Structure formats: C-alpha cells, structure tokens
Amino acid sequence: MPGRCSSGSDLPDHEQNSYALVAAALWHMVAARRSRPGSGAARRATGLGMAALAQAALGVTTLLLAVPLWAGLAHQLLARDQRRHRRQA
C-alpha cells in the first residue's frame, strides 16, 4: 500500500527518515557555505552534512551486502557516536 512502511503503520520507516535527514543536512550545509563561507558555522554544517552522508552510505552498504556483521556494527557505532556528540553540544 503506498505511503505505508513495511510494518504496515502509517509512520515513515527508517529508510525514508534517513533520506529526509540527509537531504536536510546537505541543504543546510550548502546554505551555510553560501551565506557565510569560511565561517565556523559553515565548517560545522559541512561536518554535519558529511557525517549524515557517510552514515547513509554505510547503511545502504550494509543492506546491499546482506547485513554482514562488520557493516551492521559500523552503522550502529557511527549512529551511537553521533548521538553522543549531539548531547555534548
């Protein structure tokens, strides 16, 4: 059924959320770099955009490789590390 995730609920699933998050992070990165090139905010926005893109790439790689242990652990550890840094900021 269109608009439903694999569990059957009306809520967006993990994959849709990650695409939206990566798009928002990349949009923020481009906007910050255009409005204030070279500033600390632009550098942090670039770091955020690249971290979101790396996490998404690792998630897609994990799925394409049929979730090998190393890729699944790396995807989870990177997400955990990003959450820890977000709480400290």
N, CA, C and O atoms as a GROMACS GRO file, in nm:
protein
  356
    1MET      N    1   0.084  -0.117   0.000
    1MET     CA    2   0.000   0.000   0.000
    1MET      C    3   0.089   0.125   0.000
    1MET      O    4   0.179   0.134   0.083
    2PRO      N    5   0.066   0.220  -0.090
    2PRO     CA    6   0.151   0.339  -0.096
    2PRO      C    7   0.143   0.419   0.034
    2PRO      O    8   0.037   0.430   0.095
    3GLY      N    9   0.258   0.474   0.075
    3GLY     CA   10   0.262   0.556   0.195
    3GLY      C   11   0.275   0.479   0.324
    3GLY      O   12   0.280   0.538   0.432
    4ARG      N   13   0.280   0.347   0.316
    4ARG     CA   14   0.294   0.266   0.437
    4ARG      C   15   0.432   0.202   0.439
    4ARG      O   16   0.487   0.167   0.335
    5CYS      N   17   0.486   0.189   0.558
    5CYS     CA   18   0.615   0.123   0.570
    5CYS      C   19   0.595  -0.029   0.579
    5CYS      O   20   0.482  -0.078   0.581
    6SER      N   21   0.705  -0.100   0.584
    6SER     CA   22   0.697  -0.246   0.581
    6SER      C   23   0.622  -0.304   0.700
    6SER      O   24   0.568  -0.415   0.690
    7SER      N   25   0.617  -0.232   0.811
    7SER     CA   26   0.545  -0.285   0.927
    7SER      C   27   0.394  -0.264   0.915
    7SER      O   28   0.317  -0.317   0.996
    8GLY      N   29   0.351  -0.186   0.815
    8GLY     CA   30   0.209  -0.164   0.794
    8GLY      C   31   0.155  -0.039   0.861
    8GLY      O   32   0.038  -0.007   0.845
    9SER      N   33   0.240   0.032   0.936
    9SER     CA   34   0.191   0.154   1.002
    9SER      C   35   0.194   0.271   0.904
    9SER      O   36   0.255   0.262   0.798
   10ASP      N   37   0.130   0.379   0.941
   10ASP     CA   38   0.130   0.499   0.858
   10ASP      C   39   0.253   0.586   0.882
   10ASP      O   40   0.272   0.686   0.813
   11LEU      N   41   0.336   0.549   0.978
   11LEU     CA   42   0.456   0.627   1.007
   11LEU      C   43   0.564   0.597   0.904
   11LEU      O   44   0.574   0.485   0.854
   12PRO      N   45   0.646   0.697   0.872
   12PRO     CA   46   0.757   0.672   0.779
   12PRO      C   47   0.856   0.573   0.839
   12PRO      O   48   0.875   0.571   0.961
   13ASP      N   49   0.918   0.493   0.757
   13ASP     CA   50   1.012   0.395   0.810
   13ASP      C   51   1.154   0.454   0.819
   13ASP      O   52   1.177   0.569   0.781
   14HIS      N   53   1.245   0.375   0.869
   14HIS     CA   54   1.382   0.416   0.893
   14HIS      C   55   1.448   0.469   0.765
   14HIS      O   56   1.517   0.571   0.769
   15GLU      N   57   1.426   0.402   0.654
   15GLU     CA   58   1.488   0.442   0.528
   15GLU      C   59   1.438   0.578   0.481
   15GLU      O   60   1.518   0.662   0.439
   16GLN      N   61   1.308   0.600   0.487
   16GLN     CA   62   1.252   0.729   0.445
   16GLN      C   63   1.302   0.841   0.536
   16GLN      O   64   1.335   0.950   0.489
   17ASN      N   65   1.307   0.815   0.665
   17ASN     CA   66   1.358   0.915   0.758
   17ASN      C   67   1.503   0.950   0.729
   17ASN      O   68   1.542   1.067   0.735
   18SER      N   69   1.584   0.850   0.698
   18SER     CA   70   1.725   0.877   0.672
   18SER      C   71   1.743   0.959   0.545
   18SER      O   72   1.827   1.049   0.542
   19TYR      N   73   1.666   0.931   0.440
   19TYR     CA   74   1.675   1.011   0.318
   19TYR      C   75   1.637   1.156   0.346
   19TYR      O   76   1.703   1.248   0.298
   20ALA      N   77   1.532   1.177   0.423
   20ALA     CA   78   1.489   1.313   0.456
   20ALA      C   79   1.595   1.384   0.540
   20ALA      O   80   1.623   1.502   0.518
   21LEU      N   81   1.654   1.314   0.635
   21LEU     CA   82   1.757   1.373   0.721
   21LEU      C   83   1.882   1.410   0.642
   21LEU      O   84   1.938   1.518   0.661
   22VAL      N   85   1.925   1.322   0.552
   22VAL     CA   86   2.043   1.351   0.470
   22VAL      C   87   2.015   1.470   0.380
   22VAL      O   88   2.101   1.558   0.364
   23ALA      N   89   1.897   1.475   0.319
   23ALA     CA   90   1.862   1.588   0.233
   23ALA      C   91   1.863   1.719   0.312
   23ALA      O   92   1.915   1.820   0.264
   24ALA      N   93   1.807   1.718   0.432
   24ALA     CA   94   1.805   1.838   0.515
   24ALA      C   95   1.946   1.880   0.556
   24ALA      O   96   1.979   1.998   0.554
   25ALA      N   97   2.029   1.784   0.593
   25ALA     CA   98   2.166   1.815   0.635
   25ALA      C   99   2.248   1.871   0.518
   25ALA      O  100   2.326   1.965   0.536
   26LEU      N  101   2.230   1.814   0.399
   26LEU     CA  102   2.302   1.865   0.283
   26LEU      C  103   2.252   2.003   0.242
   26LEU      O  104   2.331   2.089   0.203
   27TRP      N  105   2.120   2.025   0.250
   27TRP     CA  106   2.065   2.157   0.220
   27TRP      C  107   2.122   2.260   0.318
   27TRP      O  108   2.162   2.369   0.278
   28HIS      N  109   2.127   2.225   0.446
   28HIS     CA  110   2.182   2.314   0.549
   28HIS      C  111   2.329   2.344   0.521
   28HIS      O  112   2.374   2.457   0.537
   29MET      N  113   2.403   2.242   0.481
   29MET     CA  114   2.545   2.259   0.451
   29MET      C  115   2.563   2.359   0.336
   29MET      O  116   2.644   2.452   0.347
   30VAL      N  117   2.490   2.341   0.228
   30VAL     CA  118   2.502   2.430   0.113
   30VAL      C  119   2.459   2.573   0.150
   30VAL      O  120   2.526   2.669   0.112
   31ALA      N  121   2.349   2.586   0.223
   31ALA     CA  122   2.300   2.718   0.262
   31ALA      C  123   2.402   2.790   0.351
   31ALA      O  124   2.426   2.909   0.333
   32ALA      N  125   2.461   2.719   0.445
   32ALA     CA  126   2.558   2.780   0.535
   32ALA      C  127   2.685   2.820   0.460
   32ALA      O  128   2.742   2.926   0.486
   33ARG      N  129   2.729   2.736   0.368
   33ARG     CA  130   2.850   2.767   0.293
   33ARG      C  131   2.829   2.884   0.197
   33ARG      O  132   2.922   2.959   0.170
   34ARG      N  133   2.707   2.900   0.147
   34ARG     CA  134   2.679   3.013   0.057
   34ARG      C  135   2.664   3.143   0.135
   34ARG      O  136   2.712   3.247   0.091
   35SER      N  137   2.598   3.138   0.249
   35SER     CA  138   2.571   3.261   0.322
   35SER      C  139   2.691   3.310   0.403
   35SER      O  140   2.711   3.431   0.416
   36ARG      N  141   2.771   3.218   0.456
   36ARG     CA  142   2.886   3.258   0.539
   36ARG      C  143   3.006   3.170   0.509
   36ARG      O  144   3.048   3.092   0.594
   37PRO      N  145   3.062   3.181   0.389
   37PRO     CA  146   3.174   3.095   0.352
   37PRO      C  147   3.294   3.112   0.446
   37PRO      O  148   3.332   3.224   0.480
   38GLY      N  149   3.352   3.002   0.486
   38GLY     CA  150   3.471   3.004   0.570
   38GLY      C  151   3.445   3.025   0.718
   38GLY      O  152   3.538   3.021   0.798
   39SER      N  153   3.320   3.046   0.757
   39SER     CA  154   3.290   3.069   0.898
   39SER      C  155   3.288   2.937   0.975
   39SER      O  156   3.285   2.830   0.916
   40GLY      N  157   3.288   2.948   1.106
   40GLY     CA  158   3.278   2.829   1.191
   40GLY      C  159   3.146   2.757   1.170
   40GLY      O  160   3.140   2.634   1.170
   41ALA      N  161   3.039   2.834   1.151
   41ALA     CA  162   2.907   2.772   1.127
   41ALA      C  163   2.907   2.693   0.997
   41ALA      O  164   2.849   2.585   0.990
   42ALA      N  165   2.972   2.746   0.894
   42ALA     CA  166   2.979   2.676   0.765
   42ALA      C  167   3.062   2.548   0.778
   42ALA      O  168   3.028   2.446   0.719
   43ARG      N  169   3.170   2.555   0.855
   43ARG     CA  170   3.252   2.434   0.874
   43ARG      C  171   3.176   2.327   0.952
   43ARG      O  172   3.184   2.209   0.920
   44ARG      N  173   3.102   2.369   1.055
   44ARG     CA  174   3.024   2.272   1.132
   44ARG      C  175   2.911   2.214   1.048
   44ARG      O  176   2.882   2.095   1.056
   45ALA      N  177   2.846   2.297   0.966
   45ALA     CA  178   2.740   2.248   0.879
   45ALA      C  179   2.796   2.149   0.777
   45ALA      O  180   2.730   2.050   0.743
   46THR      N  181   2.916   2.174   0.728
   46THR     CA  182   2.981   2.081   0.635
   46THR      C  183   3.011   1.949   0.705
   46THR      O  184   2.989   1.842   0.647
   47GLY      N  185   3.060   1.955   0.828
   47GLY     CA  186   3.085   1.832   0.904
   47GLY      C  187   2.958   1.753   0.926
   47GLY      O  188   2.957   1.631   0.913
   48LEU      N  189   2.850   1.823   0.960
   48LEU     CA  190   2.721   1.757   0.981
   48LEU      C  191   2.671   1.692   0.852
   48LEU      O  192   2.625   1.578   0.853
   49GLY      N  193   2.681   1.765   0.742
   49GLY     CA  194   2.637   1.711   0.613
   49GLY      C  195   2.716   1.587   0.572
   49GLY      O  196   2.660   1.489   0.524
   50MET      N  197   2.847   1.594   0.592
   50MET     CA  198   2.932   1.480   0.555
   50MET      C  199   2.908   1.361   0.648
   50MET      O  200   2.910   1.246   0.602
   51ALA      N  201   2.885   1.386   0.776
   51ALA     CA  202   2.857   1.277   0.870
   51ALA      C  203   2.725   1.209   0.835
   51ALA      O  204   2.714   1.086   0.840
   52ALA      N  205   2.623   1.288   0.801
   52ALA     CA  206   2.494   1.231   0.762
   52ALA      C  207   2.507   1.150   0.634
   52ALA      O  208   2.449   1.041   0.622
   53LEU      N  209   2.583   1.201   0.539
   53LEU     CA  210   2.603   1.130   0.412
   53LEU      C  211   2.681   1.000   0.434
   53LEU      O  212   2.649   0.897   0.375
   54ALA      N  213   2.783   1.004   0.520
   54ALA     CA  214   2.861   0.883   0.550
   54ALA      C  215   2.774   0.778   0.618
   54ALA      O  216   2.784   0.659   0.587
   55GLN      N  217   2.690   0.821   0.712
   55GLN     CA  218   2.604   0.728   0.783
   55GLN      C  219   2.504   0.663   0.687
   55GLN      O  220   2.479   0.543   0.694
   56ALA      N  221   2.448   0.743   0.596
   56ALA     CA  222   2.353   0.688   0.498
   56ALA      C  223   2.423   0.591   0.403
   56ALA      O  224   2.369   0.486   0.371
   57ALA      N  225   2.544   0.628   0.359
   57ALA     CA  226   2.619   0.538   0.270
   57ALA      C  227   2.652   0.407   0.339
   57ALA      O  228   2.644   0.300   0.278
   58LEU      N  229   2.689   0.415   0.466
   58LEU     CA  230   2.718   0.294   0.542
   58LEU      C  231   2.592   0.209   0.560
   58LEU      O  232   2.598   0.086   0.553
   59GLY      N  233   2.477   0.273   0.582
   59GLY     CA  234   2.351   0.200   0.594
   59GLY      C  235   2.312   0.130   0.466
   59GLY      O  236   2.269   0.014   0.468
   60VAL      N  237   2.327   0.198   0.353
   60VAL     CA  238   2.295   0.138   0.223
   60VAL      C  239   2.391   0.023   0.194
   60VAL      O  240   2.350  -0.083   0.147
   61THR      N  241   2.520   0.044   0.222
   61THR     CA  242   2.620  -0.062   0.202
   61THR      C  243   2.586  -0.184   0.286
   61THR      O  244   2.598  -0.298   0.240
   62THR      N  245   2.545  -0.161   0.410
   62THR     CA  246   2.507  -0.270   0.499
   62THR      C  247   2.395  -0.353   0.438
   62THR      O  248   2.399  -0.476   0.442
   63LEU      N  249   2.295  -0.286   0.383
   63LEU     CA  250   2.183  -0.358   0.322
   63LEU      C  251   2.224  -0.431   0.195
   63LEU      O  252   2.184  -0.545   0.173
   64LEU      N  253   2.304  -0.365   0.111
   64LEU     CA  254   2.346  -0.427  -0.014
   64LEU      C  255   2.431  -0.552   0.008
   64LEU      O  256   2.429  -0.645  -0.072
   65LEU      N  257   2.506  -0.553   0.117
   65LEU     CA  258   2.590  -0.668   0.148
   65LEU      C  259   2.518  -0.772   0.234
   65LEU      O  260   2.580  -0.862   0.290
   66ALA      N  261   2.386  -0.759   0.245
   66ALA     CA  262   2.302  -0.851   0.322
   66ALA      C  263   2.340  -0.852   0.470
   66ALA      O  264   2.344  -0.958   0.534
   67VAL      N  265   2.368  -0.737   0.524
   67VAL     CA  266   2.397  -0.712   0.665
   67VAL      C  267   2.507  -0.802   0.721
   67VAL      O  268   2.481  -0.883   0.810
   68PRO      N  269   2.630  -0.787   0.669
   68PRO     CA  270   2.740  -0.857   0.734
   68PRO      C  271   2.766  -0.794   0.871
   68PRO      O  272   2.736  -0.676   0.892
   69LEU      N  273   2.820  -0.870   0.961
   69LEU     CA  274   2.839  -0.823   1.098
   69LEU      C  275   2.920  -0.694   1.104
   69LEU      O  276   2.883  -0.603   1.177
   70TRP      N  277   3.029  -0.686   1.029
   70TRP     CA  278   3.115  -0.567   1.037
   70TRP      C  279   3.040  -0.442   0.993
   70TRP      O  280   3.055  -0.336   1.055
   71ALA      N  281   2.960  -0.451   0.887
   71ALA     CA  282   2.890  -0.334   0.836
   71ALA      C  283   2.775  -0.293   0.929
   71ALA      O  284   2.753  -0.174   0.952
   72GLY      N  285   2.704  -0.390   0.983
   72GLY     CA  286   2.596  -0.360   1.076
   72GLY      C  287   2.648  -0.294   1.203
   72GLY      O  288   2.589  -0.198   1.252
   73LEU      N  289   2.760  -0.345   1.255
   73LEU     CA  290   2.819  -0.285   1.374
   73LEU      C  291   2.872  -0.145   1.347
   73LEU      O  292   2.854  -0.055   1.429
   74ALA      N  293   2.936  -0.127   1.232
   74ALA     CA  294   2.988   0.006   1.199
   74ALA      C  295   2.874   0.107   1.186
   74ALA      O  296   2.886   0.220   1.233
   75HIS      N  297   2.764   0.068   1.124
   75HIS     CA  298   2.648   0.156   1.108
   75HIS      C  299   2.592   0.194   1.245
   75HIS      O  300   2.560   0.311   1.269
   76GLN      N  301   2.580   0.098   1.334
   76GLN     CA  302   2.526   0.126   1.468
   76GLN      C  303   2.623   0.210   1.552
   76GLN      O  304   2.580   0.300   1.624
   77LEU      N  305   2.753   0.180   1.544
   77LEU     CA  306   2.850   0.255   1.624
   77LEU      C  307   2.862   0.399   1.578
   77LEU      O  308   2.876   0.489   1.660
   78LEU      N  309   2.856   0.423   1.447
   78LEU     CA  310   2.861   0.560   1.397
   78LEU      C  311   2.737   0.637   1.443
   78LEU      O  312   2.749   0.753   1.481
   79ALA      N  313   2.621   0.576   1.439
   79ALA     CA  314   2.498   0.641   1.485
   79ALA      C  315   2.508   0.670   1.635
   79ALA      O  316   2.468   0.778   1.679
   80ARG      N  317   2.560   0.578   1.713
   80ARG     CA  318   2.574   0.597   1.857
   80ARG      C  319   2.671   0.710   1.886
   80ARG      O  320   2.645   0.792   1.974
   81ASP      N  321   2.782   0.716   1.812
   81ASP     CA  322   2.881   0.820   1.832
   81ASP      C  323   2.823   0.957   1.797
   81ASP      O  324   2.851   1.055   1.866
   82GLN      N  325   2.743   0.965   1.691
   82GLN     CA  326   2.681   1.092   1.653
   82GLN      C  327   2.582   1.138   1.759
   82GLN      O  328   2.574   1.258   1.787
   83ARG      N  329   2.507   1.046   1.817
   83ARG     CA  330   2.413   1.084   1.923
   83ARG      C  331   2.487   1.136   2.046
   83ARG      O  332   2.443   1.232   2.109
   84ARG      N  333   2.600   1.073   2.080
   84ARG     CA  334   2.678   1.114   2.196
   84ARG      C  335   2.732   1.255   2.176
   84ARG      O  336   2.726   1.337   2.268
   85HIS      N  337   2.784   1.285   2.057
   85HIS     CA  338   2.836   1.420   2.030
   85HIS      C  339   2.724   1.524   2.029
   85HIS      O  340   2.746   1.638   2.070
   86ARG      N  341   2.607   1.487   1.982
   86ARG     CA  342   2.494   1.581   1.980
   86ARG      C  343   2.453   1.618   2.122
   86ARG      O  344   2.418   1.733   2.148
   87ARG      N  345   2.455   1.522   2.214
   87ARG     CA  346   2.419   1.551   2.354
   87ARG      C  347   2.521   1.642   2.420
   87ARG      O  348   2.484   1.723   2.506
   88GLN      N  349   2.649   1.631   2.382
   88GLN     CA  350   2.753   1.711   2.444
   88GLN      C  351   2.753   1.855   2.394
   88GLN      O  352   2.804   1.944   2.463
   89ALA      N  353   2.697   1.879   2.276
   89ALA     CA  354   2.699   2.015   2.217
   89ALA      C  355   2.604   2.110   2.286
   89ALA      O  356   2.595   2.226   2.248
   0.00000   0.00000   0.00000
